[in-house]
Amino acid sequence: MADNLKKLTDLKQKVETLKAKLQRARGAYEQLSKELLNERECDTLTEARTLLRRMQKKQQTLKGDYDTKLKEFEDEWSEELERAEKS
């Protein structure tokens, strides 16, 4: 009987711990949802994912443009840069 009471008490503690974690998760979800709406004008997680994909694509494009311009700069100015490093 005492063993069953101990199991029940332990189980009750686990349930209370899980309830508290669930409440924290819900609060975090609500906060993030508000931030998405206020900062990015996303009403749903689907809209946020779409925005993220668009932003990632734009980032890749910009990185490619940057890499191209850097290569052009290095090709055009490599001799001058080498001279400047030596002096």
NORVENSUL-V980114 format. One record per backbone hydrogen bond with DSSP energy under -0.5 kcal/mol. CO is the residue of the C=O (numbers start at 0). NH is the residue of the N-H. E is the energy in kcal/mol with one decimal. If there is no record, write none. Layout:
co | nh | e
CO | NH | E
CO | NH | E
This chain:
co | nh | e
0 | 4 | -2.1
1 | 5 | -2.2
2 | 6 | -2.2
3 | 7 | -2.5
4 | 8 | -2.5
5 | 9 | -2.7
6 | 10 | -2.7
7 | 11 | -2.5
8 | 12 | -2.2
9 | 13 | -2.2
10 | 14 | -2.4
11 | 15 | -2.4
12 | 16 | -2.3
13 | 17 | -2.5
14 | 18 | -2.4
15 | 19 | -2.1
16 | 20 | -2.2
17 | 21 | -2.5
18 | 22 | -2.3
19 | 23 | -2.2
20 | 24 | -2.5
21 | 25 | -2.6
22 | 26 | -2.4
23 | 27 | -2.6
24 | 28 | -2.5
25 | 29 | -2.6
26 | 30 | -2.4
27 | 31 | -2.7
28 | 32 | -2.5
29 | 33 | -2.2
30 | 34 | -2.3
31 | 35 | -2.6
32 | 36 | -2.2
33 | 37 | -2.9
34 | 38 | -3.2
34 | 39 | -0.6
35 | 39 | -1.7
35 | 41 | -1.6
36 | 40 | -0.8
40 | 42 | -0.5
43 | 47 | -1.9
44 | 48 | -2.5
45 | 49 | -2.2
46 | 50 | -2.5
47 | 51 | -2.5
48 | 52 | -2.4
49 | 53 | -2.3
50 | 54 | -2.7
51 | 55 | -2.6
52 | 56 | -2.3
53 | 57 | -2.4
54 | 58 | -2.4
55 | 59 | -2.3
56 | 60 | -2.2
57 | 61 | -2.8
58 | 62 | -2.5
59 | 63 | -2.4
60 | 64 | -2.4
61 | 65 | -2.7
62 | 66 | -2.9
63 | 67 | -2.2
64 | 68 | -2.6
65 | 69 | -2.8
66 | 70 | -2.2
67 | 71 | -2.4
68 | 72 | -2.5
69 | 73 | -2.9
70 | 74 | -2.7
71 | 75 | -2.3
72 | 76 | -2.7
73 | 77 | -1.2
76 | 80 | -2.5
77 | 81 | -2.4
78 | 82 | -2.2
79 | 83 | -2.2
80 | 84 | -1.9
81 | 85 | -1.6
82 | 86 | -1.5
